[in-house]
Amino acid sequence: MTTLEVLIPTHTPEGISRVEEMNLPEIDGVGYVVSWQNYGDGVIPDALASRSDVKIVKYRRKGVSANRNNALDNATADILLIGDDDLIYTAGRLEAVRRVMDENPDVDYASFRYEGADEKVYPSGECDLGGRIPKYFSQTTFEIALRRNSPAGQLRFNEQFGPGAPVFSAAEDEIMFLTARARGIKMRFFPVTIACHPGLTTGCRGVDNDGILLSAGAVIAKTFPLTAALRIPLKAWRLFRSGKATFFKSLLLMSKGAIKGMRIRL
C-alpha cells in the first residue's frame, strides 16, 4: 500500500491547539508530521499524543520555510502532502491524493485544488506544469504533493522566502514551484479538491507590506526574466486599482525585489 503523510507546520502553544481542532482523519496508511516552532510551555494535547499516526517534532529555528523543511526532513511516507494548521481534511480527499499518485507513477510533483473563501481560479483540466505555465495556474503551498523517493522528494523550501524570512516574507510556494521547474522535475496539475481553507489566504489580503512586495518582484523576475521590467509596472498598477497597495511603493519595492531575486539560484 502506498503511504501518505500530511506535513503540518505550526507555531506557539496556540498552534498545537489549532492542529488538535483539525480533527485529522484516521486512515490506514496515512500519517501526519507536525513541526512545532516556538512551542514555549505548550503541552501536546492528549487527543494528539495518544495517536500513533501523528508525529510531533519540536523545532527551534525561525521561519515558516524552515519549519516546513523540518517536517520534510522527518517524513518517511511514499507521498508527502504539504499541509497547514488551518485546513479541513476528509478521509475521501486524502485518499484522492494517494489514488492520483498511484494512477500517475511518472508524476513526482503534483499540484491539486483547495476550496475556500478565496474562490481561487484554476486551469479547466489536468495539465502539465513543466513547460509553459498554464493559464490561471498559480501555486499555493498546501496544494503540493511530492513523491519522496524521487527528485521531487529532495526539494526543500527556500528559507530566504516566506513569513519569518528577513527580506522576502512571502512567495515560498511560488519559489518552490519555480525550483521544481528549473530542475526538470515531472510535474502535473490535477483538478482534484483535497482540502478546505475556511478563511482568506495571504495572497487574497492586502499586500501593502515591504516583504510581500519585495517577494512579488523576485517571483516576477525569476518567472519572466526577459520581460520583468514591463511586468512589474503593470503589476503595480493592478495592485493599486484593486486597492491592495499604493502604486509607487509597489513599483519601487517590486523593482528592488526583482534585482535581489535575480541573484538567488533555484
Residue, then its C-alpha position, 0 to 999 in steps of 0.5 A: m500500500t502506498t503511504l501518505e503523510v500530511l506535513i503540518p507546520t505550526h507555531t506557539p502553544e496556540g498552534i498545537s491547539r489549532v492542529e488538535e481542532m483539525n480533527l485529522p482523519e484516521i486512515d490506514g496508511v496515512g500519517y501526519v508530521v507536525s513541526w512545532q516552532n516556538y512551542g514555549d510551555g505548550v503541552i501536546p494535547d492528549a487527543l494528539a499524543s495518544r495517536s500513533d499516526v501523528k508525529i510531533v517534532k519540536y523545532r527551534r529555528k525561525g521561519v515558516s520555510a524552515n519549519r516546513n523543511n523540518a517536517l520534510d526532513n522527518a517524513t518517511a511516507d511514499i507521498l508527502l502532502i504539504g499541509d497547514d494548521d488551518l485546513i479541513y481534511t476528509a478521509g475521501r480527499l486524502e485518499a484522492v491524493r494517494r489514488v492520483m499518485d498511484e494512477n500517475p507513477d511518472v508524476d513526482y510533483a503534483s499540484f491539486r485544488y483547495e476550496g475556500a473563501d478565496e474562490k481561487v481560479y484554476p486551469s479547466g483540466e489536468c495539465d502539465l506544469g513543466g513547460r509553459i505555465p498554464k493559464y490561471f495556474s498559480q501555486t499555493t503551498f498546501e496544494i503540493a504533493l511530492r513523491r519522496n523517493s524521487p527528485a521531487g522528494q529532495l526539494r526543500f523550501n527556500e528559507q530566504f522566502g516566506p513569513g519569518a524570512p528577513v527580506f522576502s516574507a512571502a512567495e515560498d510556494e511560488i519559489m518552490f514551484l519555480t525550483a521544481r521547474a528549473r530542475g526538470i522535475k515531472m510535474r502535473f496539475f490535477p483538478v482534484t479538491i483535497a482540502c478546505h481553507p475556511g478563511l482568506t489566504t495571504g495572497c487574497r489580503g492586502v499586500d501593502n507590506d515591504g516583504i510581500l512586495l519585495s517577494a512579488g518582484a523576485v517571483i516576477a523576475k525569476t518567472f519572466p526574466l526577459t520581460a520583468a521590467l514591463r511586468i512589474p509596472l503593470k503589476a503595480w498598477r493592478l495592485f493599486r486599482s484593486g486597492k491592495a497597495t499604493f502604486f509607487k511603493s509597489l513599483l519601487l519595492m517590486s523593482k528592488g525585489a526583482i534585482k535581489g531575486m535575480r541573484i538567488r539560484l533555484 
